Amino acid sequence: MVLDLKGKAYTISTEGSNGVDMKLYPIVFTYLDEKLLKFVKCHLYVPNLKGKSTGEDIANSCLKWTW
């Protein structure tokens, strides 16, 4: 996947779950596969948080993962 993204435009997004005890925040890359002529979505990582989930908490959880 990394080779597919090199030198191309892509987006990174996350969407949170509404679980009570644990909240999941999957990180998704979306890019255009020029060979297939379609957009491709790849799940890269799914951090989870216990307790509060502010924007700062979500960002810190994502940044703990070694890119």
CNS distance restraints for C-alpha pairs under 8 A (distance, minus, plus):
assign (resid   1 and name CA) (resid   5 and name CA) 6.40 0.50 0.50
assign (resid   2 and name CA) (resid   6 and name CA) 6.30 0.50 0.50
assign (resid   4 and name CA) (resid   8 and name CA) 7.72 0.50 0.50
assign (resid   4 and name CA) (resid  33 and name CA) 7.76 0.50 0.50
assign (resid   5 and name CA) (resid   9 and name CA) 7.36 0.50 0.50
assign (resid   5 and name CA) (resid  10 and name CA) 7.06 0.50 0.50
assign (resid   5 and name CA) (resid  31 and name CA) 7.30 0.50 0.50
assign (resid   8 and name CA) (resid  31 and name CA) 7.69 0.50 0.50
assign (resid   9 and name CA) (resid  31 and name CA) 6.60 0.50 0.50
assign (resid   9 and name CA) (resid  32 and name CA) 7.84 0.50 0.50
assign (resid  10 and name CA) (resid  29 and name CA) 6.70 0.50 0.50
assign (resid  10 and name CA) (resid  30 and name CA) 5.59 0.50 0.50
assign (resid  10 and name CA) (resid  31 and name CA) 4.61 0.50 0.50
assign (resid  10 and name CA) (resid  32 and name CA) 7.52 0.50 0.50
assign (resid  11 and name CA) (resid  29 and name CA) 5.62 0.50 0.50
assign (resid  11 and name CA) (resid  30 and name CA) 5.26 0.50 0.50
assign (resid  11 and name CA) (resid  31 and name CA) 6.69 0.50 0.50
assign (resid  12 and name CA) (resid  27 and name CA) 6.86 0.50 0.50
assign (resid  12 and name CA) (resid  28 and name CA) 5.64 0.50 0.50
assign (resid  12 and name CA) (resid  29 and name CA) 4.72 0.50 0.50
assign (resid  12 and name CA) (resid  30 and name CA) 6.64 0.50 0.50
assign (resid  13 and name CA) (resid  27 and name CA) 5.78 0.50 0.50
assign (resid  13 and name CA) (resid  28 and name CA) 5.28 0.50 0.50
assign (resid  13 and name CA) (resid  29 and name CA) 6.66 0.50 0.50
assign (resid  14 and name CA) (resid  25 and name CA) 5.84 0.50 0.50
assign (resid  14 and name CA) (resid  26 and name CA) 5.47 0.50 0.50
assign (resid  14 and name CA) (resid  27 and name CA) 4.77 0.50 0.50
assign (resid  14 and name CA) (resid  28 and name CA) 6.16 0.50 0.50
assign (resid  15 and name CA) (resid  25 and name CA) 5.59 0.50 0.50
assign (resid  15 and name CA) (resid  26 and name CA) 6.37 0.50 0.50
assign (resid  15 and name CA) (resid  27 and name CA) 7.67 0.50 0.50
assign (resid  16 and name CA) (resid  23 and name CA) 6.57 0.50 0.50
assign (resid  16 and name CA) (resid  24 and name CA) 5.65 0.50 0.50
assign (resid  16 and name CA) (resid  25 and name CA) 4.67 0.50 0.50
assign (resid  16 and name CA) (resid  26 and name CA) 7.26 0.50 0.50
assign (resid  17 and name CA) (resid  23 and name CA) 5.41 0.50 0.50
assign (resid  17 and name CA) (resid  24 and name CA) 5.37 0.50 0.50
assign (resid  17 and name CA) (resid  25 and name CA) 6.75 0.50 0.50
assign (resid  18 and name CA) (resid  23 and name CA) 6.23 0.50 0.50
assign (resid  19 and name CA) (resid  23 and name CA) 5.36 0.50 0.50
assign (resid  19 and name CA) (resid  24 and name CA) 7.89 0.50 0.50
assign (resid  21 and name CA) (resid  50 and name CA) 6.02 0.50 0.50
assign (resid  21 and name CA) (resid  51 and name CA) 6.75 0.50 0.50
assign (resid  22 and name CA) (resid  48 and name CA) 6.39 0.50 0.50
assign (resid  22 and name CA) (resid  49 and name CA) 5.69 0.50 0.50
assign (resid  22 and name CA) (resid  50 and name CA) 4.87 0.50 0.50
assign (resid  22 and name CA) (resid  51 and name CA) 7.15 0.50 0.50
assign (resid  23 and name CA) (resid  48 and name CA) 5.34 0.50 0.50
assign (resid  23 and name CA) (resid  49 and name CA) 5.21 0.50 0.50
assign (resid  23 and name CA) (resid  50 and name CA) 6.48 0.50 0.50
assign (resid  23 and name CA) (resid  53 and name CA) 7.73 0.50 0.50
assign (resid  24 and name CA) (resid  46 and name CA) 6.32 0.50 0.50
assign (resid  24 and name CA) (resid  47 and name CA) 5.95 0.50 0.50
assign (resid  24 and name CA) (resid  48 and name CA) 4.41 0.50 0.50
assign (resid  24 and name CA) (resid  49 and name CA) 6.63 0.50 0.50
assign (resid  25 and name CA) (resid  46 and name CA) 5.50 0.50 0.50
assign (resid  25 and name CA) (resid  47 and name CA) 5.49 0.50 0.50
assign (resid  25 and name CA) (resid  48 and name CA) 6.11 0.50 0.50
assign (resid  25 and name CA) (resid  58 and name CA) 7.62 0.50 0.50
assign (resid  26 and name CA) (resid  43 and name CA) 6.74 0.50 0.50
assign (resid  26 and name CA) (resid  44 and name CA) 7.43 0.50 0.50
assign (resid  26 and name CA) (resid  45 and name CA) 5.76 0.50 0.50
assign (resid  26 and name CA) (resid  46 and name CA) 4.12 0.50 0.50
assign (resid  26 and name CA) (resid  47 and name CA) 6.50 0.50 0.50
assign (resid  27 and name CA) (resid  43 and name CA) 5.90 0.50 0.50
assign (resid  27 and name CA) (resid  44 and name CA) 5.62 0.50 0.50
assign (resid  27 and name CA) (resid  45 and name CA) 5.29 0.50 0.50
assign (resid  27 and name CA) (resid  46 and name CA) 6.12 0.50 0.50
assign (resid  28 and name CA) (resid  41 and name CA) 6.45 0.50 0.50
assign (resid  28 and name CA) (resid  42 and name CA) 5.52 0.50 0.50
assign (resid  28 and name CA) (resid  43 and name CA) 4.59 0.50 0.50
assign (resid  28 and name CA) (resid  44 and name CA) 5.92 0.50 0.50
assign (resid  28 and name CA) (resid  45 and name CA) 7.64 0.50 0.50
assign (resid  29 and name CA) (resid  41 and name CA) 5.56 0.50 0.50
assign (resid  29 and name CA) (resid  42 and name CA) 5.20 0.50 0.50
assign (resid  29 and name CA) (resid  43 and name CA) 6.56 0.50 0.50
assign (resid  29 and name CA) (resid  44 and name CA) 7.12 0.50 0.50
assign (resid  30 and name CA) (resid  39 and name CA) 6.61 0.50 0.50
assign (resid  30 and name CA) (resid  40 and name CA) 5.52 0.50 0.50
assign (resid  30 and name CA) (resid  41 and name CA) 4.42 0.50 0.50
assign (resid  30 and name CA) (resid  42 and name CA) 6.51 0.50 0.50
assign (resid  31 and name CA) (resid  39 and name CA) 5.46 0.50 0.50
assign (resid  31 and name CA) (resid  40 and name CA) 5.46 0.50 0.50
assign (resid  31 and name CA) (resid  41 and name CA) 6.75 0.50 0.50
assign (resid  32 and name CA) (resid  37 and name CA) 6.90 0.50 0.50
assign (resid  32 and name CA) (resid  38 and name CA) 5.71 0.50 0.50
assign (resid  32 and name CA) (resid  39 and name CA) 4.33 0.50 0.50
assign (resid  32 and name CA) (resid  40 and name CA) 6.09 0.50 0.50
assign (resid  33 and name CA) (resid  37 and name CA) 5.64 0.50 0.50
assign (resid  33 and name CA) (resid  38 and name CA) 5.62 0.50 0.50
assign (resid  33 and name CA) (resid  39 and name CA) 5.95 0.50 0.50
assign (resid  33 and name CA) (resid  40 and name CA) 6.45 0.50 0.50
assign (resid  34 and name CA) (resid  38 and name CA) 7.04 0.50 0.50
assign (resid  47 and name CA) (resid  61 and name CA) 6.42 0.50 0.50
assign (resid  47 and name CA) (resid  62 and name CA) 6.38 0.50 0.50
assign (resid  48 and name CA) (resid  61 and name CA) 7.61 0.50 0.50
assign (resid  49 and name CA) (resid  53 and name CA) 6.85 0.50 0.50
assign (resid  49 and name CA) (resid  57 and name CA) 7.98 0.50 0.50
assign (resid  49 and name CA) (resid  58 and name CA) 7.56 0.50 0.50
assign (resid  49 and name CA) (resid  61 and name CA) 7.46 0.50 0.50
assign (resid  52 and name CA) (resid  57 and name CA) 7.63 0.50 0.50
assign (resid  53 and name CA) (resid  57 and name CA) 5.62 0.50 0.50
assign (resid  53 and name CA) (resid  58 and name CA) 6.18 0.50 0.50
assign (resid  54 and name CA) (resid  58 and name CA) 6.29 0.50 0.50
assign (resid  55 and name CA) (resid  59 and name CA) 6.17 0.50 0.50
assign (resid  56 and name CA) (resid  60 and name CA) 6.08 0.50 0.50
assign (resid  57 and name CA) (resid  61 and name CA) 6.16 0.50 0.50
assign (resid  58 and name CA) (resid  62 and name CA) 6.30 0.50 0.50
assign (resid  59 and name CA) (resid  63 and name CA) 6.11 0.50 0.50
assign (resid  60 and name CA) (resid  64 and name CA) 6.25 0.50 0.50
assign (resid  61 and name CA) (resid  65 and name CA) 7.35 0.50 0.50
